[in-house]
Amino acid sequence: MKKKIYISDLANYTGQEISLQGWLYNKRSSGKVQFLILRDGTGYLQCVVFKGNVSEEIFKLAETFNQETSFVVTGKIKSEPRAVGGYEMDVKDLKLIGTSFDYPITPKEHGPEFLMDNRHLWIRSKRQLAILKIRHRIAKAIRDFFDMNGFTLFDPPIITPNAAEGTSTLFEMEYFDLGKAYLTQSGQLYGEAGAMALGKIYTFGPTFRAEKSKTRRHLTEFWMVEPEMAFFDLDDDMDLAEELIEYIVQSVLTDRKSEIEILERDITKLQSVKRPFPRISYDDAVDILKSEGVDFQYGNDLGGGDETIISGKFDRPVMVHRYPAEVKAFYMKRDPQNPKLALAVDVLAPEGYGEIIGGSQREDDINLLLERIQEHNLPRSVFEWYLDLRKYGSVPHSGFGLGLERTVSWICGLEHVRETIPFARMIYRNTP
């Protein structure tokens, strides 16, 4: 199989004549010279079409190229520090593949709705490519971290018979003759079954929340990684969470420098993301809010504005633990020292990006879990399999969920989470 050459490979081809294929990102001309900026998904290359080096036919062909025209270009590669990407091609030949006319996304300013309507084209832009490459590196870092630490990937179903969190944010469907089914809010409950079999597992896939929220932090379809670990308590859970976050951030800083530069991200704020992270209780968090003059009612969950104020006190993610049990999910274990508190933790990203991790120690006592199910008015019948995990060799266990898109948004320094996923799904948008 003939090896294809990409712009990212050019360091290996200096001084050689090669062929590349891609799309026209931009062009400019100066009399007898045309400068074509080629993009191929791996980088950008300035291709110099000099009238004295090519036929008249080739020179005229280059003049017809518009933004996003696809073509094959052949020429000699040379190092050129002043050019985009650090290399340049002296063009010998061109071959048109696909024409492009009136490309809608031009270098001028466009409104967000226009760009979202044309998302299938917007993702070709330099900024969006940088975001998507960073997203890929974050996803790879997540998988690498868990694979290197003895975890097994465990794939839960996307169609489920019951809620993992609250029933008010479920996407409902009719499932053949079996009645109602739902798109998953989380792989966690099934992940617990995996942990009882494999010890340490992680799920990684799409999740769905029918939450009628229009904030810059919310999507209705997003990706989560959810590790579950047998014989882990809350402290073990928090240790793992901060190790994961540090690994992700440092991986991006090492491997995606050029993309970070394209986004003009202030990396000094990411360089400080090193363990240990500050850990404060819910009570400590309430004290911070009150010291800032916030009229916060003790017992409520933290809102987005509250999280921004709290995280603003720290230069790295902060872990808030032991929330009032009433505002947390039914499966969270209560604190033996204070049964009114849940052994829960939220990790808040700095710079106002809010919660990126939510986790807890899970209730391992079947009788207490039954009480929680009844308190939340949940049907016992759909949780019988989940209760079995407490019948047959129950052990202390913990886990958490990390939202991929919120993590991408924070690391990239984005204002809205809609840019973090190829095609965003929000309450007011399900196209393209």
LINVENJO-V541494 format. One line per field, one symbol per residue. psi: psi as a letter, one per 40 degrees, with the letter a starting at -180 (. if undefined). Layout:
psi = ???
//
This chain:
psi = hhhihideeddeeheihihiiaihdiiiigbehhhhhhiedeaihhhhhhdeeiiddddddddehihehiihhhahhihgdeiheeiihhhdiihhdhihhfhdhieihiiddddddfddddeeiddddddddddddddddddddddefeihhhhiidhieiidbieefihiihgbeeaiiihidieddddddddddechiiihaiihhfhgheieehidhihihgihhifhadddddddddddddddddddddefddddddefhheddddegiiiiihiiddddddddddeehghhheiihiddddddddeeieiihhhigihddeiidehiihddgeeiigihhhhiifeeahehhaihihehddddddddddefihddeeddddddedgfiihiiiihhhddddddddefidhedeeidhihidehei.
//
